[in-house]
Amino acid sequence: MNFEKALILGDARKVPVDILRSKSIILSSKQAIATAKTIILTKESAKSIFRELYEGLREYCEALGYMKGYKFQNHESITFFIREILHEETLANKFDRYRKLRNGINYYGETIEEETVKEALKEIPELTKKLEKHT
């Protein structure tokens, strides 16, 4: 699948550019990531920290969508947007990896290793920083 097909299927759609909404969502994204960083990492808190980090990354991408005139109906279409509209192959692959980990936690009851969360605590803020050039 690709972004054009996501548009055809309704997984993403064209919307008017909305800079105010985008800025508000970026603020929410930054707050989610900052909150995740304040939680002490333990085996019990790992899922919650990871979910909050992913939510911050997803929100940042959603904000970029509004800046470019797109709304996403699912998270997979965000991967295509990052790859094909923003032309960020590596970032798209990293986003998709985190999306799949989050889906495993939320929908299949999977666990997440503390080491993976440590990696996400470092990498997700870096990913949002790299995405700033698209704002």
C-alpha positions in Angstrom: 0.0 0.0 0.0 1.0 3.6 -0.4 -0.3 7.1 0.5 -2.2 7.5 -2.7 -4.1 4.3 -2.1 -4.7 5.3 1.5 -6.4 8.5 0.2 -8.5 6.4 -2.3 -9.5 4.0 0.5 -10.3 6.8 2.9 -7.5 5.9 5.4 -6.3 9.5 4.9 -8.1 12.4 3.4 -7.4 15.9 2.1 -8.5 18.6 4.5 -8.0 22.4 4.6 -4.6 23.4 6.0 -5.1 24.2 9.7 -2.0 25.8 11.2 -3.7 26.7 14.5 -4.8 23.1 15.0 -1.4 21.9 14.1 0.4 24.1 16.6 -2.0 23.0 19.3 -1.4 19.4 18.5 2.4 19.9 18.5 2.1 21.4 22.0 0.2 18.3 23.1 2.8 16.1 21.5 5.6 17.8 23.3 3.7 17.5 26.6 3.1 13.8 26.1 6.8 13.1 25.5 7.8 15.3 28.4 5.4 13.5 30.7 6.8 10.1 29.6 10.3 11.3 30.5 9.2 12.1 34.1 7.9 8.6 34.9 10.4 6.3 36.6 11.0 3.3 34.3 10.2 0.0 35.9 8.8 -3.3 34.6 5.3 -2.1 35.7 5.6 1.4 34.1 7.3 0.4 30.8 4.0 0.0 28.8 2.6 3.3 30.1 5.8 5.2 29.3 6.0 3.6 25.8 2.3 4.4 25.0 2.8 8.0 26.0 6.0 8.3 23.9 4.3 6.8 20.9 1.3 9.1 21.4 3.6 12.1 21.4 5.2 10.9 18.1 1.8 10.1 16.5 0.4 13.5 17.5 3.5 15.3 16.0 2.9 13.5 12.7 -0.8 14.3 12.9 0.1 18.0 13.3 2.3 17.8 10.2 -0.6 16.3 8.4 -2.8 19.3 9.2 0.0 21.6 8.0 0.1 19.8 4.7 -3.7 19.5 4.4 -4.2 15.8 5.4 -6.1 14.0 8.1 -5.3 10.4 9.0 -8.0 7.8 9.8 -5.4 5.2 11.0 -1.8 5.1 12.1 -0.6 3.1 9.2 -1.4 5.9 6.8 0.9 8.1 8.8 3.8 5.8 7.8 3.0 6.3 4.1 2.6 10.1 4.7 6.1 10.3 6.3 7.6 8.2 3.5 5.9 9.7 0.5 4.9 13.2 1.3 7.7 14.2 3.7 10.2 12.0 1.9 11.6 10.6 5.2 12.2 6.9 4.6 14.2 6.2 7.7 11.8 8.2 9.9 8.8 6.3 8.3 10.4 3.0 9.1 11.1 4.0 12.7 7.5 5.3 13.1 6.2 2.0 11.7 8.3 0.0 14.1 7.0 1.9 17.1 3.4 1.7 15.7 3.7 -2.1 15.6 5.1 -2.3 19.1 2.3 -0.1 20.4 -0.3 -2.2 18.6 1.2 -5.4 20.2 0.9 -3.8 23.6 -2.6 -2.4 23.2 -4.3 -5.1 21.2 -2.5 -8.3 21.9 -1.4 -7.8 25.5 2.3 -8.1 24.6 5.0 -6.9 27.0 7.8 -4.5 26.1 11.3 -4.8 27.3 12.7 -2.0 29.5 15.6 -1.7 27.1 13.2 -1.0 24.2 11.6 1.7 26.3 15.0 3.2 27.1 15.7 3.3 23.4 12.4 5.0 22.7 13.0 7.5 25.4 16.1 8.6 23.6 14.9 8.1 20.0 11.4 9.5 19.9 12.4 13.0 21.0 15.1 12.9 18.3 12.5 11.8 15.7 10.3 14.7 16.5 13.3 17.1 16.4 14.1 15.8 12.9 10.5 16.3 11.8 10.6 19.9 12.9 12.0 20.9 9.6 8.6 20.1 8.0 6.7 22.6 10.2 
